[in-house]
Amino acid sequence: MIKTVTKRATPKVAATTLFRARVPVARLARVEKVLARLGMKPGDAFNLLLAQIELREELPFAVTTQPTKLLSDAAQAQAWTDQLGDY
């Protein structure tokens, strides 16, 4: 269920909409811990997501049923060395 409530703009404040969505409690708790480390709240992250969608005119990540295979630690290290050189 998605619910929106729109507030009118004033000369100093842009119009905003309250956006509500149902999310699993455990997922939100895990995400809030990650966002807290970044100094953010879920609403901040949601606004960033919307801004990226607006700028790119698409999702800022791939949505697929054929995900790229994750590399092993050794393969990732080699890929970094190939791209960035020895460090």
N, C-alpha and C positions, 0 to 999 in steps of 0.2 A: 504494500500500500504506500502510495506517495501522496503527500499532502503539501500544498504550498499556500503561503499567506504572504500577500504583497503589501509593502508599506510605501507610502508616497514619498517622493523626493522632496527635500527642502533645499534652499540655496547652498547649504554647506554639505549635505549628505545625499549621496546617490540613492535612488530607489533600490530596495532590497527585497528579496523573497525568502521566506523561511521554508526550507526544503526538508522534509522528513521522510525517512525510509526505514524499513524494518531490516535489521541485520542480526545475525546470530550473536548472542551475548558473549560467548567465548571469543569469537573473532574480534569483536569490538574491544574487549579487554586486552587481547594480545596487541592489537593495532595501537591502542592508546599508550601502551608501554613504549613501543617503538617511536611513536610520534613525540612522546614526552622527552625522549633522549634528543630529539631534534628541536625541542622548544616549540612544538606545534600541538594543535588540537585537531580532532577529526574534521571540523568545519574548515580549518585552514587547508588541510590536505585536499578536501573536496573542492575548495575554490581553486587550488593549484591545478587539479585535474581538469576542471572546467576551462580554466585559462588555456591550458595546453591543447585541449580539444578545439577551442575557438581559434587559436593561432594556427594549428596544423590542419584544421578542418577534417580531422580524423582522430582516432584514439592514439595516444602517445606510446602505444605498445602493440605488439602483434597479438591477435586473438586467433588461435588456430587449433585444430585437432591433431596437427603434426608438429609438436614442439621440437626445437633444436635439441639434440642430445647434449647433455652436460658433459664437460670435459673432466677428466681425472685431474688431480692436483698437478701431476707431472706434465700432462698435456697442456694444461692452462699455463704453467710456468714456461713451457717451450713456446707457446703462442705469444706470450708477452715478450720473451727474448727475441723471437723472430720479428715482432713489430717494433720493439723499443731498443733492441740491442742489449748487450750485457750491462749489468749495473753492479 
